[in-house]
């Protein structure tokens, strides 16, 4: 019986390690993809003649990308803080954490839609909904795995 419990605990510890790696890869890919959304400083007629011309043409796109990067960095730091306090993960925690990563990818897609389709109520609602889904699923994952000595203030910064 002790052997079975020990083996199950080892599996949960490995599951947490794999989840941490998956999260780091997803966050790295999202940050890289956000960087590639930054418009190249070339217009249809050729190169822009000034920085202000580039900012006038691409200001909103740059704002969207910067906001996206800020959200992703906040979620990544929060994820590292929260996962760093755990020793193992169960299936429910893993599923909720993967839902958070999926929501992060949907957030990236919604930012791209906002850039491609332009500013609209639909794209802003989609961006907000996916960001909220990422935050809520991450909070639920932590709430599910909260160790007894886990301080409540660690849920934020």
C-alpha positions as CSV (number, residue, x, y, z in Angstrom):
1,X,0.0,0.0,0.0
2,X,2.8,2.4,0.9
3,X,4.5,1.6,-2.4
4,X,1.4,2.5,-4.4
5,X,1.0,5.8,-2.5
6,X,4.7,6.6,-3.1
7,X,4.4,5.7,-6.8
8,X,1.3,7.9,-7.2
9,X,3.0,10.8,-5.4
10,X,6.0,10.5,-7.8
11,X,3.7,10.6,-10.8
12,X,2.0,13.8,-9.5
13,X,5.5,15.3,-9.0
14,X,6.5,14.5,-12.5
15,X,3.2,15.8,-13.8
16,X,3.9,19.2,-12.2
17,X,7.4,19.3,-13.7
18,X,5.9,18.6,-17.2
19,X,3.2,21.2,-16.6
20,X,5.9,23.8,-15.7
21,X,7.8,23.0,-18.9
22,X,4.7,23.2,-21.0
23,X,3.7,26.5,-19.5
24,X,7.2,27.9,-20.1
25,X,7.1,26.8,-23.8
26,X,3.7,28.3,-24.3
27,X,4.6,31.6,-22.7
28,X,7.8,31.8,-24.8
29,X,5.9,31.1,-28.0
30,X,3.2,33.7,-27.2
31,X,5.9,36.3,-26.4
32,X,7.7,35.5,-29.6
33,X,4.5,35.7,-31.6
34,X,3.6,39.0,-30.1
35,X,7.0,40.3,-31.1
36,X,6.3,39.2,-34.7
37,X,3.1,41.2,-34.7
38,X,5.0,44.4,-34.5
39,X,4.8,46.0,-38.0
40,X,7.9,46.2,-40.0
41,X,9.0,49.8,-40.7
42,X,8.2,49.5,-44.4
43,X,5.1,50.9,-46.1
44,X,3.6,50.0,-49.5
45,X,5.4,52.8,-51.1
46,X,8.7,52.1,-49.5
47,X,10.4,53.0,-46.2
48,X,8.9,55.7,-43.9
49,X,10.7,58.9,-43.8
50,X,10.4,59.5,-40.1
51,X,9.6,57.8,-36.8
52,X,6.5,59.9,-36.3
53,X,5.2,58.7,-39.7
54,X,5.7,55.1,-38.6
55,X,4.0,55.7,-35.3
56,X,1.1,57.5,-36.9
57,X,0.6,54.6,-39.3
58,X,1.1,51.8,-36.7
59,X,0.4,53.4,-33.3
60,X,-2.7,51.3,-32.4
61,X,-1.0,48.1,-33.5
62,X,2.0,48.9,-31.2
63,X,-0.3,49.7,-28.3
64,X,-2.2,46.4,-28.8
65,X,1.1,44.5,-28.8
66,X,2.5,46.3,-25.8
67,X,-0.7,45.6,-23.8
68,X,-0.5,42.0,-24.9
69,X,3.1,41.7,-23.8
70,X,2.2,43.2,-20.4
71,X,-0.6,40.8,-19.8
72,X,1.5,37.8,-20.9
73,X,4.4,38.8,-18.6
74,X,2.0,39.3,-15.7
75,X,0.5,35.9,-16.2
76,X,3.9,34.3,-16.7
77,X,5.3,35.8,-13.4
78,X,2.1,34.8,-11.6
79,X,2.3,31.3,-13.0
80,X,6.0,30.9,-11.9
81,X,5.2,32.2,-8.4
82,X,2.2,29.9,-8.0
83,X,3.6,26.8,-9.6
84,X,6.9,27.3,-7.6
85,X,5.0,26.8,-4.4
86,X,3.6,23.4,-5.3
87,X,5.3,20.1,-4.9
88,X,2.9,18.0,-7.1
89,X,-0.1,18.4,-9.4
90,X,-3.3,16.3,-9.7
91,X,-5.4,15.9,-12.8
92,X,-7.9,18.6,-11.9
93,X,-5.1,21.2,-11.4
94,X,-3.4,20.1,-14.6
95,X,-6.6,20.4,-16.6
96,X,-7.3,23.9,-15.2
97,X,-3.7,25.0,-15.9
98,X,-3.9,23.8,-19.5
99,X,-7.2,25.6,-19.9
100,X,-5.3,28.7,-18.7
101,X,-2.6,28.1,-21.4
102,X,-5.3,27.6,-24.0
103,X,-7.0,30.8,-23.0
104,X,-3.6,32.6,-23.3
105,X,-3.4,31.3,-26.9
106,X,-6.9,32.5,-27.6
107,X,-5.9,35.9,-26.1
108,X,-3.0,36.0,-28.7
109,X,-5.5,35.1,-31.4
110,X,-7.9,37.8,-30.3
111,X,-5.0,40.4,-30.3
112,X,-4.2,39.4,-33.9
113,X,-7.8,39.7,-34.9
114,X,-7.8,43.2,-33.4
115,X,-4.8,44.1,-35.5
116,X,-6.1,42.5,-38.7
117,X,-9.8,43.5,-38.5
118,X,-9.2,46.8,-36.8
119,X,-10.7,48.2,-33.6
120,X,-14.2,47.0,-33.0
121,X,-16.4,46.2,-30.0
122,X,-16.2,42.5,-31.0
123,X,-12.4,42.3,-30.9
124,X,-12.1,44.2,-27.6
125,X,-14.8,42.0,-26.0
126,X,-13.0,38.9,-27.3
127,X,-9.6,40.2,-25.9
128,X,-11.2,41.0,-22.5
129,X,-13.0,37.6,-22.3
130,X,-9.9,35.6,-23.2
131,X,-7.8,37.5,-20.7
132,X,-10.4,37.0,-18.0
133,X,-10.6,33.3,-18.9
134,X,-6.9,32.9,-18.5
135,X,-6.9,34.7,-15.2
136,X,-9.9,32.8,-13.8
137,X,-8.7,29.4,-14.9
138,X,-5.3,30.1,-13.3
139,X,-6.9,31.2,-10.1
140,X,-9.1,28.1,-10.0
141,X,-6.1,25.9,-10.6
142,X,-4.3,27.5,-7.7
143,X,-7.4,27.4,-5.4
144,X,-7.7,23.6,-6.2
145,X,-4.0,23.0,-5.2
146,X,-3.6,25.5,-2.4
147,X,-1.3,23.9,0.2
148,X,-2.1,24.6,3.9
149,X,0.9,27.0,4.3
150,X,0.1,28.9,1.0
151,X,-0.4,32.6,1.9
152,X,-3.5,34.1,0.3
153,X,-1.5,37.2,-0.8
154,X,0.5,35.1,-3.3
155,X,-2.5,34.9,-5.6
156,X,-1.5,38.5,-6.8
157,X,1.9,40.1,-6.7
